[in-house]
Amino acid sequence: MDQQTATPKSYENIRVERIGNAAVITVARPKVLNALDIRTLTELYDAFDRWGTDPDVRGIVLTGEGRAFVAGADIEHLSKLGPLEAHAFSDVGGRTLRKIETVPRPVIAAVNGFALGGGCELALACDVIIASSRAKFGQPEVNLGVIPGFGGTQRLSRLVGKNLARYMIFTGDIFDAEWAHRHQLAAEVVEPDALLPRCLAIVDNIAKKGPLAIASAKRVIQRGYNLELGTALELESLAFSELFASRDLREGMGAFLDKRAADFKGE
């Protein structure tokens, strides 16, 4: 696949590359296991704000450099905070993860190693988690006398259920990739060398679909999840019908009837 640096903008703690249809965003602080601080969170927000709406990007892969995806928040930084500063830090993290969650492009978390604390929360904000067999997941904040602060208590319980979320958060234990897959935290587990190629293949598959439909499906799943079923179904019906005004729908249905590949333009 063609690979090129995606942006002339210089980041200190992350790296962005274009590989085929994907933007690959890598948290690059390997000496501290890619721990999240204010700068890293701000750079992630900026990168997702830019590439999450780029018409040439059909999906985003988020990963970490070295042996960690993200091993958590920067504890040295956190240890110096009072309540007001901690709230501000949580707010920055929350806004960044919400940005990841709401960009119209699908986001694949390529969890290559430790995804602990804020790193697990970061993965939870992505649309799909693909784990290396070496991946480790956990919300160990209680070991430090605190709780998840970037949405872990909420996103984790919505993904795996309240009982399992309580178990993970209350024990602060660390769980391997097979456990994560068995409990529907990770969609797939692959060997380390296959992780990025598999995530890029998923983006390539998505790139063959209608981008407006993908964005609409992501939005409806996200917004409808916690609504009353009848209200959520109305949301789906409205989004379904709105797509009938698009060129992409006419192209997709015409291509199906003509037995040819569709040429979607996102229009």
C-alpha positions as CSV (number, residue, x, y, z in Angstrom):
1,M,0.0,0.0,0.0
2,D,1.1,3.5,-0.7
3,Q,2.4,5.2,2.4
4,Q,3.1,8.9,2.9
5,T,3.3,11.4,5.7
6,A,-0.2,12.8,5.9
7,T,0.3,16.2,7.4
8,P,3.0,18.9,7.3
9,K,2.0,19.9,10.8
10,S,4.5,18.9,13.5
11,Y,3.2,17.0,16.5
12,E,5.4,16.3,19.5
13,N,3.7,13.2,20.9
14,I,1.8,11.7,18.1
15,R,2.5,10.7,14.5
16,V,0.1,10.7,11.6
17,E,0.6,8.8,8.3
18,R,-1.6,8.1,5.3
19,I,-1.6,4.4,4.3
20,G,-4.0,3.6,1.5
21,N,-7.5,4.6,2.5
22,A,-6.5,5.1,6.2
23,A,-5.1,7.7,8.4
24,V,-2.9,6.0,11.0
25,I,-2.5,7.9,14.2
26,T,0.2,6.6,16.5
27,V,0.7,7.8,20.1
28,A,4.5,8.1,20.2
29,R,5.8,8.4,23.7
30,P,7.3,4.9,24.1
31,K,9.6,5.9,26.9
32,V,6.6,6.4,29.2
33,L,4.5,3.7,27.5
34,N,2.6,6.4,25.6
35,A,1.1,7.8,28.8
36,L,-1.5,10.5,28.2
37,D,-0.8,14.1,29.3
38,I,-2.5,17.4,28.3
39,R,-0.3,17.9,25.2
40,T,-0.9,14.3,23.9
41,L,-4.7,14.6,24.4
42,T,-4.7,18.0,22.7
43,E,-2.7,16.7,19.7
44,L,-5.1,13.7,19.4
45,Y,-8.1,16.1,19.4
46,D,-6.5,18.1,16.6
47,A,-5.6,15.1,14.5
48,F,-9.0,13.5,14.8
49,D,-10.7,16.9,14.1
50,R,-8.7,17.2,10.9
51,W,-8.6,13.6,9.5
52,G,-11.9,12.5,10.8
53,T,-13.7,14.6,8.1
54,D,-11.1,14.4,5.3
55,P,-12.9,13.1,2.2
56,D,-9.9,11.0,1.1
57,V,-9.7,9.2,4.5
58,R,-12.2,6.3,4.8
59,G,-11.2,5.2,8.2
60,I,-8.7,5.9,11.0
61,V,-6.5,3.5,12.8
62,L,-5.3,4.5,16.2
63,T,-2.3,2.7,17.8
64,G,0.7,3.1,20.0
65,E,4.4,3.0,19.5
66,G,6.5,0.3,21.1
67,R,5.0,-2.2,23.6
68,A,2.0,-0.2,24.7
69,F,-1.1,1.1,23.1
70,V,-1.5,3.6,25.9
71,A,-0.6,2.5,29.4
72,G,-2.7,5.1,31.1
73,A,-2.6,8.7,32.1
74,D,0.7,10.3,33.1
75,I,0.8,9.5,36.8
76,E,3.6,11.9,37.6
77,H,1.5,14.7,36.2
78,L,-1.7,13.5,38.0
79,S,0.0,13.2,41.3
80,K,0.5,17.0,41.4
81,L,-3.1,18.0,40.7
82,G,-5.7,19.3,43.1
83,P,-9.5,18.8,42.5
84,L,-9.9,21.8,40.2
85,E,-6.9,20.8,38.1
86,A,-8.0,17.2,38.0
87,H,-11.4,18.3,36.7
88,A,-9.8,20.3,34.0
89,F,-7.6,17.3,33.0
90,S,-10.7,15.0,33.0
91,D,-12.5,17.5,30.8
92,V,-9.7,17.6,28.2
93,G,-9.6,13.8,28.1
94,G,-13.4,13.6,27.9
95,R,-13.6,16.1,25.0
96,T,-10.8,14.3,23.1
97,L,-12.5,10.9,23.5
98,R,-15.8,12.4,22.5
99,K,-14.2,13.8,19.4
100,I,-13.0,10.3,18.5
101,E,-16.4,8.9,19.2
102,T,-18.3,11.3,17.0
103,V,-16.1,11.9,13.9
104,P,-17.9,10.5,10.8
105,R,-15.1,8.2,9.9
106,P,-14.9,4.7,11.5
107,V,-12.1,4.5,14.0
108,I,-10.3,1.2,14.6
109,A,-8.2,0.8,17.7
110,A,-5.1,-1.4,16.9
111,V,-4.3,-2.4,20.5
112,N,-0.7,-3.6,20.3
113,G,0.1,-3.8,24.0
114,F,-0.9,-2.3,27.3
115,A,-4.3,-0.5,27.2
116,L,-4.7,0.4,30.8
117,G,-6.6,3.2,32.5
118,G,-6.9,6.1,30.1
119,G,-5.5,3.8,27.4
120,C,-8.4,1.4,27.9
121,E,-10.8,4.3,27.8
122,L,-9.2,5.6,24.6
123,A,-9.8,2.2,23.0
124,L,-13.4,2.2,24.2
125,A,-14.0,5.5,22.4
126,C,-13.1,3.8,19.1
127,D,-15.7,2.1,16.9
128,V,-13.9,-1.3,16.7
129,I,-11.1,-2.8,18.9
130,I,-8.7,-5.2,17.2
131,A,-6.2,-6.6,19.7
132,S,-2.8,-8.1,19.3
133,S,-2.3,-11.4,21.2
134,R,0.1,-9.4,23.4
135,A,-2.6,-6.8,24.4
136,K,-3.5,-6.2,28.0
137,F,-6.7,-4.4,29.1
138,G,-7.7,-3.0,32.4
139,Q,-9.0,-0.1,34.5
140,P,-6.6,-0.1,37.4
141,E,-7.3,3.4,38.7
142,V,-8.6,2.1,42.1
143,N,-5.1,0.9,42.8
144,L,-4.2,4.6,42.9
145,G,-7.2,5.6,45.0
146,V,-9.1,7.1,42.1
147,I,-11.6,6.0,39.4
148,P,-11.6,6.2,35.6
149,G,-11.9,9.9,34.5
150,F,-12.2,9.8,30.7
151,G,-15.5,7.9,30.5
152,G,-14.5,4.4,31.5
153,T,-17.3,3.9,34.0
154,Q,-19.8,4.7,31.3
155,R,-18.4,3.4,28.0
156,L,-17.2,0.1,29.6
157,S,-20.5,-0.7,31.2
158,R,-22.3,0.1,27.9
159,L,-20.0,-2.2,26.0
160,V,-19.7,-5.2,28.3
161,G,-22.5,-4.7,30.7
162,K,-22.6,-3.3,34.3
163,N,-21.6,-6.5,36.0
164,L,-18.4,-7.1,34.1
165,A,-17.6,-3.3,34.1
166,R,-17.9,-3.3,37.9
167,Y,-15.7,-6.4,38.1
168,M,-13.0,-4.8,36.0
169,I,-13.1,-1.5,37.7
170,F,-13.5,-2.7,41.3
171,T,-10.7,-5.2,41.1
172,G,-8.3,-3.1,39.0
173,D,-7.1,-6.3,37.5
174,I,-5.4,-6.6,34.1
175,F,-6.9,-8.9,31.5
176,D,-5.3,-10.5,28.4
177,A,-6.5,-10.3,24.8
178,E,-8.3,-13.6,24.7
179,W,-10.3,-12.6,27.8
180,A,-11.1,-9.3,26.2
181,H,-12.3,-11.1,23.0
182,R,-14.3,-13.6,25.0
183,H,-16.2,-10.8,26.8
184,Q,-16.8,-8.7,23.6
185,L,-14.3,-6.0,24.5
186,A,-12.2,-6.8,21.5
187,A,-13.8,-7.7,18.1
188,E,-10.8,-9.8,17.0
189,V,-7.4,-11.0,18.3
190,V,-4.5,-11.4,15.8
191,E,-0.8,-12.0,16.0
192,P,1.3,-8.9,16.6
193,D,2.7,-8.8,13.0
194,A,-0.8,-9.1,11.6
195,L,-2.3,-6.3,13.7
196,L,-1.8,-3.2,11.5
197,P,-2.4,-5.1,8.2
198,R,-5.6,-6.5,9.6
199,C,-6.8,-3.0,10.7
200,L,-5.9,-1.5,7.3
201,A,-7.8,-4.4,5.6
202,I,-10.8,-3.5,7.6
203,V,-10.6,0.1,6.5
204,D,-10.1,-1.0,2.9
205,N,-13.3,-3.1,3.2
206,I,-15.2,-0.1,4.6
207,A,-13.8,2.1,1.8
208,K,-15.8,0.0,-0.7
209,K,-19.1,1.0,1.0
210,G,-21.1,4.2,0.8
211,P,-19.3,6.8,3.1
212,L,-22.6,8.6,3.8
213,A,-24.1,5.4,4.9
214,I,-21.2,4.5,7.1
215,A,-21.3,7.9,8.8
216,S,-25.0,7.7,9.2
217,A,-24.8,4.2,10.7
218,K,-22.1,5.3,13.1
219,R,-24.2,8.3,14.2
220,V,-27.4,6.4,14.7
221,I,-25.7,3.6,16.7
222,Q,-24.0,6.1,18.9
223,R,-27.0,8.4,19.5
224,G,-29.6,5.6,19.7
225,Y,-27.9,3.3,22.1
226,N,-29.2,4.9,25.3
227,L,-32.6,6.0,23.9
228,E,-35.9,4.3,24.5
229,L,-36.2,1.7,21.8
230,G,-39.1,3.4,20.0
231,T,-37.3,6.7,19.9
232,A,-34.1,5.0,18.6
233,L,-36.1,3.3,15.9
234,E,-37.5,6.6,14.8
235,L,-34.0,8.0,14.6
236,E,-33.0,5.1,12.4
237,S,-36.0,5.4,10.1
238,L,-35.3,9.1,9.6
239,A,-31.6,8.5,8.8
240,F,-32.6,5.7,6.5
241,S,-35.0,7.9,4.5
242,E,-32.6,10.8,4.4
243,L,-30.0,8.7,2.4
244,F,-32.5,8.4,-0.4
245,A,-31.7,12.0,-1.3
246,S,-28.1,11.1,-1.9
247,R,-26.3,10.3,-5.2
248,D,-24.5,7.5,-3.4
249,L,-27.7,5.6,-2.8
250,R,-28.7,5.9,-6.5
251,E,-25.2,4.8,-7.4
252,G,-25.1,1.9,-5.0
253,M,-28.5,0.5,-6.0
254,G,-27.8,1.1,-9.7
255,A,-24.5,-0.7,-9.4
256,F,-26.2,-3.7,-7.7
257,L,-28.8,-3.9,-10.4
258,D,-26.2,-3.6,-13.1
259,K,-24.0,-6.2,-11.4
260,R,-20.9,-3.8,-11.2
261,A,-18.8,-2.2,-8.5
262,A,-20.3,1.0,-7.1
263,D,-18.4,4.2,-7.5
264,F,-19.3,6.1,-4.3
265,K,-18.4,9.8,-4.1
266,G,-19.8,10.7,-0.6
267,E,-22.5,12.9,-2.2
